[in-house]
Amino acid sequence: MINLENIKHIHFVGIGGVSMSALAKLMSKEGKIISGSDDVIKKSTEKMKKSGFNIKKHSNRSGVINADLVVYTSAIPQNHADIVLAKHLKKPIIERAEFLSMVTKKYKTTVAVSGTHGKTTTTAMLAEVLEKFSPTVHVGGESSFGNLKIGKKEFFITEACEFNKSFLSLKPNVAVILNIEKDHMECYQDFDDLIASFAQFINKTSDFVVINHNFLHFFTPFLTKKKFICFDVDKKSDYWATNLTEINGCFSFDFYADNFHFGNIKLSVFGRHNVYNAVATIATALELGISFQDIKTKIENFKSVKRRFEFLLDQSVKVVHDYAHHPTEIKSAISTAKLANKNGRVICIFQPHTFSRTEKLLEEFLTCFDETTSLVLIPTFKAREEEKDGLTSKQLFEKLEDNLDAVYFDDLAECAKHLLRIKKDDDLFLFLGAGDIDEFAKNFAKILKKQ
């Protein structure tokens, strides 16, 4: 049994990941010695190195040798040099999700945000509206406070990801379930297995579950055993939003608890999907004792997180990047782009994320781009996979090109030239994907600024 209090030196394999780097920084603040390794040294990792962290590219032999505990992400193969060495030296080795669970036990109340879409935004929203509690927040993206906010030991707010069933390592006091769709299906036998895992997650929650009312029917056997708080949009629920009004892609709405009208909320973030994220956040905060007026002020000023419909250029030609990589997220991002750019074209540049997702959700990918003016595909961000694990971006293009104005580029420089050739005033270039497409988007925005 590992006692975190007795651990002096922790080595993180895959330290460059957003979640891992946040945990590493949190442990450093608590006085632990931190070392790590990653196959790609990013700007954020370089910043950690400059702050004194012992981080090496690919492997870090000295870090492993001196560590009392080795933590790795599920994307790291077991034949990684640091893990092989740690096993040889008989070092304690645990996966990131198990380590996160150990960390949460240091806090009185853990709020875990789960779901296929919206986890990062909702976690960041909760960080803002629960500010009076000075929560510690662990988020899977870059918000106004980065990926980590260190507070007191009263509240720990974190994302609970279903990839590799990692959220089952947590035992939260409060669970938020935003939505449930087919994703990460390489980790599940079928959709029923995915639902069963969410059911286990509910079972591990001690106090109450805030859940999108549209998905409650999956968990009827639990209704007499757990306290469910339901939220919805345009459908009466425990907490719900109605009278939605859109202005340039942002929405306002009236917020209700059953039949009681709390007031109107005007969001500063783009997209109808963020109404759901906001209602889930407000419901959770009200249940935790925050006044509606305090919530309203915080949530209306919330500015989203990086890579979530983020404007990189807002001139006669616009460049936006969105993390969307699941078909439902892509449809939502395109819909939001059309609202934000009513007078011009929306041109999508998409980098698929993993070969297995492209294959397992192929039917959905074949229709999710229907509302875009034209589509440009670039090579798949393979993450932890190889081509044999599913379908490539080029194969997706070959299935799409008969029904859409679509092109494919292996070479990003040639892709950029194509985009420059076709651009017109009032165009919005929407870069979509959870891989490294954000760097391509930033570089393209820089080229346009110079013209």
C-alpha positions as CSV (number, residue, x, y, z in Angstrom):
1,M,0.0,0.0,0.0
2,I,1.5,3.3,-1.1
3,N,1.4,6.1,1.4
4,L,1.8,9.4,-0.5
5,E,2.9,11.2,2.6
6,N,6.0,9.0,2.8
7,I,7.0,9.5,-0.9
8,K,9.7,12.1,-1.4
9,H,10.6,11.7,-5.1
10,I,8.0,11.0,-7.9
11,H,9.0,10.3,-11.5
12,F,6.4,11.0,-14.2
13,V,6.6,9.1,-17.5
14,G,4.7,11.2,-20.0
15,I,5.0,14.3,-18.0
16,G,4.2,16.6,-20.9
17,G,0.6,15.6,-20.9
18,V,-1.8,18.3,-19.6
19,S,-3.1,16.2,-16.8
20,M,0.3,14.7,-15.8
21,S,2.1,18.1,-15.8
22,A,-0.6,19.5,-13.5
23,L,-0.2,16.6,-11.1
24,A,3.6,17.0,-11.2
25,K,3.3,20.7,-10.4
26,L,0.8,20.0,-7.6
27,M,3.2,17.5,-6.0
28,S,6.1,19.9,-6.4
29,K,4.1,22.6,-4.4
30,E,3.6,20.0,-1.7
31,G,7.4,19.5,-1.4
32,K,8.0,16.4,-3.5
33,I,11.0,16.1,-5.7
34,I,9.8,15.8,-9.3
35,S,11.5,14.2,-12.4
36,G,10.0,13.1,-15.6
37,S,10.4,12.1,-19.3
38,D,8.4,12.5,-22.5
39,D,8.8,11.7,-26.1
40,V,8.0,15.3,-27.1
41,I,9.3,18.2,-25.2
42,K,6.7,20.9,-25.5
43,K,6.8,24.6,-24.6
44,S,5.0,23.8,-21.3
45,T,7.6,21.1,-20.6
46,E,10.5,23.5,-21.4
47,K,9.0,25.9,-18.9
48,M,8.9,23.2,-16.2
49,K,12.6,22.4,-17.0
50,K,13.5,26.1,-16.5
51,S,11.7,26.0,-13.2
52,G,14.1,23.3,-12.0
53,F,12.3,20.0,-12.9
54,N,14.6,17.2,-14.0
55,I,12.9,16.4,-17.4
56,K,14.5,14.4,-20.2
57,K,13.4,13.6,-23.7
58,H,12.3,9.9,-24.3
59,S,13.8,8.5,-21.0
60,N,15.3,9.7,-17.8
61,R,17.5,7.0,-16.1
62,S,18.6,9.1,-13.2
63,G,15.0,10.2,-12.4
64,V,13.9,6.6,-12.2
65,I,16.9,5.5,-10.1
66,N,16.2,8.2,-7.5
67,A,12.4,7.9,-7.5
68,D,10.3,6.5,-4.7
69,L,7.4,6.2,-7.0
70,V,6.9,6.0,-10.8
71,V,3.7,7.3,-12.4
72,Y,2.8,6.7,-16.1
73,T,0.0,7.6,-18.4
74,S,-2.1,4.8,-20.0
75,A,-0.8,5.9,-23.4
76,I,2.7,4.9,-22.4
77,P,3.7,1.3,-23.5
78,Q,5.0,-1.1,-20.9
79,N,8.2,-1.5,-22.9
80,H,9.1,2.1,-22.4
81,A,12.7,2.4,-21.1
82,D,11.7,4.2,-17.9
83,I,9.1,1.6,-17.0
84,V,11.4,-1.3,-17.8
85,L,14.1,0.2,-15.6
86,A,11.6,0.9,-12.8
87,K,10.4,-2.7,-12.9
88,H,14.0,-4.0,-12.8
89,L,14.7,-1.8,-9.8
90,K,11.4,-3.0,-8.2
91,K,10.1,0.6,-7.9
92,P,6.4,1.1,-7.1
93,I,4.7,1.9,-10.4
94,I,1.1,3.1,-10.8
95,E,-1.0,4.5,-13.6
96,R,-2.0,8.2,-13.7
97,A,-5.6,7.6,-12.8
98,E,-4.7,5.6,-9.7
99,F,-2.3,8.3,-8.7
100,L,-5.0,11.0,-9.2
101,S,-7.3,9.0,-6.9
102,M,-4.6,8.9,-4.2
103,V,-4.3,12.7,-4.5
104,T,-8.0,13.3,-4.1
105,K,-8.0,11.5,-0.8
106,K,-6.2,14.5,0.7
107,Y,-9.3,16.7,0.1
108,K,-12.6,16.8,2.0
109,T,-14.8,17.0,-1.1
110,T,-14.0,15.8,-4.6
111,V,-16.1,16.9,-7.6
112,A,-15.5,14.8,-10.7
113,V,-16.7,16.0,-14.1
114,S,-17.4,13.2,-16.6
115,G,-18.9,12.8,-20.0
116,T,-18.0,12.5,-23.7
117,H,-18.0,16.2,-24.3
118,G,-17.5,19.4,-22.3
119,K,-15.4,18.1,-19.3
120,T,-12.7,20.7,-19.6
121,T,-15.0,23.7,-20.0
122,T,-17.3,22.6,-17.2
123,T,-14.4,21.9,-14.8
124,A,-13.0,25.3,-15.5
125,M,-16.5,26.9,-15.1
126,L,-16.8,25.2,-11.7
127,A,-13.4,26.5,-10.7
128,E,-14.7,30.0,-11.2
129,V,-18.2,29.7,-9.6
130,L,-16.8,27.8,-6.5
131,E,-14.1,30.4,-6.0
132,K,-15.3,31.3,-2.5
133,F,-14.3,27.8,-1.4
134,S,-10.8,28.3,-2.8
135,P,-10.8,24.9,-4.6
136,T,-7.8,23.0,-5.9
137,V,-8.6,22.4,-9.6
138,H,-7.0,19.8,-12.0
139,V,-8.1,20.5,-15.5
140,G,-7.3,18.8,-18.9
141,G,-6.8,22.0,-20.8
142,E,-5.5,25.5,-20.5
143,S,-7.9,27.8,-18.7
144,S,-7.4,31.3,-17.3
145,F,-5.4,29.7,-14.5
146,G,-3.6,27.2,-16.7
147,N,-4.1,23.4,-16.0
148,L,-3.8,23.7,-12.2
149,K,-5.2,25.9,-9.6
150,I,-3.9,25.3,-6.1
151,G,-6.3,26.1,-3.3
152,K,-7.3,24.8,0.1
153,K,-8.1,21.2,1.1
154,E,-11.9,21.7,1.2
155,F,-12.6,21.0,-2.5
156,F,-10.8,19.2,-5.3
157,I,-12.3,19.6,-8.8
158,T,-11.1,17.3,-11.5
159,E,-12.0,15.8,-14.9
160,A,-13.0,12.2,-14.9
161,C,-12.1,10.7,-18.3
162,E,-13.7,7.4,-19.5
163,F,-10.7,6.5,-21.7
164,N,-9.3,3.1,-20.6
165,K,-12.0,3.3,-17.8
166,S,-9.6,5.5,-15.8
167,F,-12.5,7.4,-14.1
168,L,-13.3,4.2,-12.2
169,S,-10.2,4.9,-10.1
170,L,-12.0,7.8,-8.5
171,K,-14.4,7.8,-5.6
172,P,-15.8,11.3,-5.8
173,N,-18.3,12.9,-3.4
174,V,-20.0,14.6,-6.3
175,A,-20.2,13.3,-9.9
176,V,-21.2,15.4,-12.9
177,I,-22.3,13.4,-16.0
178,L,-22.6,15.8,-19.0
179,N,-23.5,13.3,-21.7
180,I,-22.6,9.8,-22.9
181,E,-21.8,8.9,-26.5
182,K,-19.8,6.3,-28.2
183,D,-16.1,7.2,-27.9
184,H,-12.9,5.5,-26.9
185,M,-14.6,2.3,-28.0
186,E,-11.3,0.6,-28.4
187,C,-11.5,0.4,-24.6
188,Y,-15.0,-1.1,-24.4
189,Q,-16.7,-4.2,-25.7
190,D,-19.7,-2.2,-26.9
191,F,-21.9,0.7,-25.9
192,D,-23.5,-1.4,-23.1
193,D,-20.1,-1.9,-21.6
194,L,-19.6,1.9,-21.7
195,I,-22.9,2.4,-19.9
196,A,-21.9,-0.2,-17.3
197,S,-18.7,1.7,-16.6
198,F,-20.6,4.9,-16.0
199,A,-22.9,2.9,-13.7
200,Q,-19.8,1.8,-11.7
201,F,-18.7,5.5,-11.6
202,I,-22.1,6.4,-10.2
203,N,-21.8,3.6,-7.6
204,K,-18.5,5.0,-6.4
205,T,-20.0,8.5,-5.9
206,S,-20.9,9.1,-2.2
207,D,-23.1,12.2,-2.1
208,F,-25.0,13.1,-5.3
209,V,-24.8,12.9,-9.1
210,V,-25.6,15.8,-11.3
211,I,-26.7,14.3,-14.6
212,N,-28.0,15.4,-18.0
213,H,-31.7,14.3,-17.9
214,N,-31.5,12.9,-21.4
215,F,-29.2,10.1,-20.1
216,L,-30.9,9.3,-16.8
217,H,-32.9,6.4,-18.3
218,F,-29.6,4.4,-18.6
219,F,-29.4,4.3,-14.8
220,T,-33.0,3.6,-13.6
221,P,-31.8,0.7,-11.4
222,F,-29.9,3.3,-9.3
223,L,-32.7,5.8,-8.8
224,T,-33.7,4.5,-5.4
225,K,-30.1,4.2,-4.2
226,K,-28.5,7.5,-5.3
227,K,-29.4,11.1,-5.2
228,F,-29.7,12.3,-8.8
229,I,-29.9,16.0,-9.7
230,C,-31.1,16.4,-13.3
231,F,-30.4,19.3,-15.6
232,D,-31.6,19.9,-19.2
233,V,-32.2,22.6,-21.9
234,D,-35.8,23.4,-23.1
235,K,-37.2,20.5,-21.0
236,K,-38.4,20.9,-17.5
237,S,-36.0,19.2,-15.0
238,D,-34.6,19.8,-11.5
239,Y,-32.6,22.6,-13.1
240,W,-33.2,23.8,-16.7
241,A,-32.7,26.5,-19.2
242,T,-35.3,27.9,-21.6
243,N,-35.9,31.0,-23.8
244,L,-32.5,30.6,-25.5
245,T,-31.4,33.7,-27.5
246,E,-28.4,33.8,-29.8
247,I,-26.2,36.8,-30.7
248,N,-23.2,36.2,-32.9
249,G,-22.8,32.6,-31.6
250,C,-23.2,33.3,-27.9
251,F,-26.4,32.4,-26.0
252,S,-28.4,33.8,-23.2
253,F,-31.2,31.9,-21.4
254,D,-33.6,31.9,-18.5
255,F,-32.6,29.6,-15.7
256,Y,-35.2,27.6,-13.7
257,A,-35.3,25.2,-10.8
258,D,-38.5,23.3,-11.5
259,N,-41.0,26.2,-11.9
260,F,-38.9,28.8,-10.0
261,H,-37.3,31.4,-12.3
262,F,-33.9,32.3,-10.9
263,G,-33.0,34.8,-13.6
264,N,-31.3,35.3,-17.0
265,I,-27.8,34.3,-17.9
266,K,-25.8,35.8,-20.7
267,L,-22.8,33.6,-21.7
268,S,-19.6,35.0,-23.0
269,V,-18.6,31.7,-24.6
270,F,-19.6,30.5,-28.0
271,G,-22.0,27.7,-28.9
272,R,-25.3,26.2,-27.8
273,H,-23.5,23.2,-26.3
274,N,-22.1,25.6,-23.7
275,V,-25.7,26.2,-22.4
276,Y,-25.6,22.6,-21.2
277,N,-22.2,23.0,-19.6
278,A,-23.4,26.2,-17.9
279,V,-26.6,24.6,-16.6
280,A,-24.7,21.7,-15.2
281,T,-22.3,24.0,-13.5
282,I,-25.0,26.2,-12.0
283,A,-26.9,23.1,-10.8
284,T,-23.8,21.7,-9.1
285,A,-22.9,25.1,-7.5
286,L,-26.4,25.7,-6.2
287,E,-26.4,22.2,-4.6
288,L,-23.1,23.0,-3.0
289,G,-24.4,26.2,-1.4
290,I,-23.3,29.0,-3.8
291,S,-25.9,31.8,-4.3
292,F,-27.3,32.3,-7.7
293,Q,-26.2,35.9,-7.9
294,D,-22.6,34.9,-7.2
295,I,-22.9,32.1,-9.8
296,K,-24.4,34.5,-12.4
297,T,-21.5,37.0,-12.1
298,K,-18.8,34.4,-12.4
299,I,-20.4,32.4,-15.2
300,E,-21.3,35.4,-17.3
301,N,-17.6,36.5,-17.1
302,F,-16.3,33.1,-17.9
303,K,-14.1,33.2,-21.1
304,S,-13.7,29.5,-21.9
305,V,-10.4,27.6,-22.2
306,K,-7.8,27.4,-24.9
307,R,-8.5,25.3,-28.0
308,R,-12.3,25.6,-27.4
309,F,-13.6,27.8,-30.2
310,E,-10.5,30.0,-29.8
311,F,-10.1,32.9,-32.2
312,L,-6.5,33.0,-33.4
313,L,-7.3,35.8,-35.9
314,D,-10.4,38.0,-36.0
315,Q,-10.2,40.3,-39.0
316,S,-11.7,40.3,-42.5
317,V,-10.6,36.6,-42.5
318,K,-11.1,34.7,-39.3
319,V,-9.1,31.7,-37.9
320,V,-10.6,29.6,-35.2
321,H,-9.3,26.5,-33.5
322,D,-11.5,24.0,-31.7
323,Y,-10.5,20.8,-29.9
324,A,-13.5,19.0,-31.5
325,H,-12.5,15.5,-32.7
326,H,-15.7,13.5,-32.1
327,P,-18.4,13.8,-34.8
328,T,-20.9,15.4,-32.3
329,E,-18.3,17.9,-31.3
330,I,-17.5,18.6,-34.9
331,K,-21.1,19.3,-35.8
332,S,-21.5,21.6,-32.9
333,A,-18.3,23.5,-33.8
334,I,-19.4,24.0,-37.4
335,S,-22.9,25.1,-36.2
336,T,-21.2,27.6,-33.9
337,A,-18.9,28.8,-36.6
338,K,-21.9,29.5,-38.9
339,L,-23.6,31.5,-36.2
340,A,-20.4,33.5,-35.5
341,N,-19.8,34.1,-39.2
342,K,-23.2,34.6,-40.7
343,N,-21.9,36.6,-43.7
344,G,-19.2,34.3,-44.9
345,R,-18.0,30.8,-45.6
346,V,-16.9,28.2,-43.1
347,I,-13.9,26.2,-44.3
348,C,-13.0,23.3,-42.1
349,I,-9.5,21.8,-41.7
350,F,-9.7,18.6,-39.8
351,Q,-7.0,16.4,-38.3
352,P,-8.5,13.0,-37.2
353,H,-7.4,11.9,-33.7
354,T,-6.5,8.2,-33.6
355,F,-7.2,5.6,-36.3
356,S,-9.5,3.5,-34.1
357,R,-11.9,6.4,-33.5
358,T,-12.1,7.1,-37.2
359,E,-13.0,3.5,-37.9
360,K,-15.4,2.9,-35.0
361,L,-17.3,6.2,-35.7
362,L,-17.0,6.1,-39.5
363,E,-20.8,6.5,-40.1
364,E,-20.9,9.5,-37.9
365,F,-17.8,11.0,-39.6
366,L,-19.4,10.7,-43.0
367,T,-22.2,13.1,-42.1
368,C,-20.8,15.5,-39.4
369,F,-19.2,17.8,-42.0
370,D,-22.4,18.3,-44.1
371,E,-22.9,21.9,-43.1
372,T,-19.4,23.2,-43.9
373,T,-18.7,25.0,-47.1
374,S,-15.6,22.9,-47.8
375,L,-13.4,20.4,-46.0
376,V,-9.6,19.9,-45.9
377,L,-8.2,16.8,-44.3
378,I,-4.6,16.4,-43.0
379,P,-2.9,13.3,-41.7
380,T,-4.2,11.6,-38.6
381,F,-2.7,12.4,-35.2
382,K,-2.0,8.9,-34.2
383,A,-1.4,9.5,-30.5
384,R,-0.8,6.0,-29.0
385,E,-1.8,4.1,-32.2
386,E,-0.5,2.7,-35.5
387,E,-2.3,2.7,-38.9
388,K,-3.3,-1.0,-38.5
389,D,-5.5,0.1,-35.5
390,G,-8.2,1.6,-37.8
391,L,-8.7,4.0,-40.7
392,T,-6.4,6.8,-41.8
393,S,-7.4,10.4,-42.7
394,K,-6.8,9.7,-46.4
395,Q,-9.1,6.7,-46.2
396,L,-11.8,8.9,-44.6
397,F,-11.3,11.5,-47.4
398,E,-11.8,8.8,-50.0
399,K,-15.1,7.9,-48.5
400,L,-16.1,11.6,-48.1
401,E,-15.0,13.2,-51.4
402,D,-18.0,12.1,-53.5
403,N,-20.5,13.9,-51.2
404,L,-18.5,17.0,-50.1
405,D,-16.2,19.6,-51.5
406,A,-13.2,17.9,-49.9
407,V,-9.4,17.7,-50.4
408,Y,-6.6,15.9,-48.7
409,F,-3.0,17.0,-48.1
410,D,-0.1,14.9,-46.7
411,D,2.0,18.0,-46.7
412,L,1.0,20.9,-44.4
413,A,3.0,23.5,-46.4
414,E,1.0,22.5,-49.5
415,C,-2.2,22.6,-47.4
416,A,-1.4,26.2,-46.3
417,K,-0.8,27.2,-49.9
418,H,-4.2,25.8,-50.9
419,L,-5.9,27.7,-48.1
420,L,-4.3,30.9,-49.1
421,R,-5.4,30.4,-52.8
422,I,-9.0,29.9,-51.9
423,K,-9.4,32.5,-49.1
424,K,-11.9,35.3,-49.5
425,D,-13.0,38.2,-47.3
426,D,-15.4,37.1,-44.6
427,D,-14.1,33.5,-44.6
428,L,-13.8,31.7,-41.3
429,F,-11.1,28.9,-41.3
430,L,-12.1,26.4,-38.6
431,F,-9.3,24.1,-37.6
432,L,-10.6,21.0,-35.8
433,G,-8.8,18.4,-33.8
434,A,-7.2,17.3,-30.5
435,G,-3.7,16.6,-31.8
436,D,-1.1,19.1,-32.9
437,I,-3.3,20.9,-35.5
438,D,-3.4,23.9,-33.2
439,E,0.3,24.7,-34.1
440,F,-0.7,24.6,-37.8
441,A,-3.6,26.9,-37.1
442,K,-1.4,29.4,-35.2
443,N,1.2,29.4,-38.1
444,F,-1.6,29.9,-40.7
445,A,-3.0,32.8,-38.6
446,K,0.5,34.4,-38.5
447,I,0.8,34.2,-42.3
448,L,-2.5,35.9,-42.7
449,K,-1.6,38.7,-40.3
450,K,1.5,39.5,-42.4
451,Q,-0.5,39.8,-45.6
